[in-house]
Amino acid sequence: MTTKVITEVFCSLQIDGLHNWPECPFEEMKILRDLHRHMFHIKAYKQVTHSDRDVEFIMLKHRISKWLRENYWSNELNSHVLGRMSCEALAELLHKEFDLSACQVDEDGENGSFTRWEDV
């Protein structure tokens, strides 16, 4: 029997951010329509081709942190401003920018999403 091995490295980071869901259809959750703050916990996975660290995960973390700060930081609000971006949308954005194989994003370490991309 042949076993296919897929190895991924990951990095974890947290950013404070503001976002909202203006179109939230749930009255019970109408607070989500207004701008509100979370600590976004991000776990970014990247596939590697060998076991000698062809992607350095600390450097990946630094690149992601820097890119988010350069593109979403507001000095006025002293936070990342993500607009109407959901956890799923943030994961997709990071996937496209950093060619991630998977990404987990949660709010305040409690609820969130996990997305994996596979070539078919």
Backbone hydrogen bonds, N-H to C=O, Kabsch-Sander energy under -0.5 kcal/mol:
donor,donor_aa,acceptor,acceptor_aa,energy
5,V,3,T,-0.6
6,I,4,K,-0.5
7,T,48,V,-0.6
9,V,46,K,-2.7
11,C,44,A,-1.9
13,L,42,I,-2.5
15,I,40,F,-2.2
17,G,38,H,-2.5
18,L,80,H,-2.8
19,H,36,H,-2.2
20,N,83,G,-2.2
21,W,32,L,-3.4
24,C,21,W,-2.0
27,E,25,P,-0.7
29,M,26,F,-1.2
30,K,27,E,-1.7
32,L,29,M,-2.2
33,R,30,K,-1.8
34,D,31,I,-1.4
36,H,19,H,-2.3
38,H,17,G,-2.3
40,F,15,I,-3.2
40,F,38,H,-0.7
41,H,39,M,-0.6
41,H,106,D,-2.4
42,I,13,L,-3.3
42,I,40,F,-0.6
43,K,104,Q,-2.7
44,A,11,C,-2.4
45,Y,102,A,-2.7
46,K,9,V,-2.6
48,V,7,T,-2.7
54,D,50,H,-0.5
57,F,55,V,-0.7
60,L,56,E,-2.1
61,K,57,F,-2.2
62,H,58,I,-2.3
63,R,59,M,-2.5
64,I,60,L,-2.5
65,S,61,K,-2.7
66,K,62,H,-2.6
67,W,63,R,-2.4
68,L,64,I,-2.6
69,R,65,S,-2.2
70,E,66,K,-2.7
71,N,67,W,-1.8
72,Y,68,L,-2.5
73,W,69,R,-1.5
74,S,79,S,-2.5
75,N,73,W,-0.5
78,N,74,S,-1.3
79,S,74,S,-1.2
80,H,16,D,-1.7
81,V,72,Y,-3.3
82,L,18,L,-3.0
82,L,80,H,-0.7
83,G,18,L,-0.5
85,M,82,L,-1.9
90,L,86,S,-2.4
91,A,87,C,-2.3
92,E,88,E,-2.2
93,L,89,A,-2.3
94,L,90,L,-2.3
95,H,91,A,-2.4
96,K,92,E,-2.3
97,E,93,L,-2.1
98,F,94,L,-2.6
99,D,95,H,-1.5
100,L,95,H,-0.7
101,S,45,Y,-2.1
102,A,45,Y,-1.2
103,C,115,T,-2.5
104,Q,43,K,-2.6
105,V,113,S,-2.1
106,D,41,H,-2.2
107,E,111,N,-3.3
108,D,39,M,-3.4
108,D,106,D,-0.6
110,E,107,E,-1.8
111,N,107,E,-1.1
113,S,105,V,-2.8
115,T,103,C,-2.5
117,W,101,S,-2.6
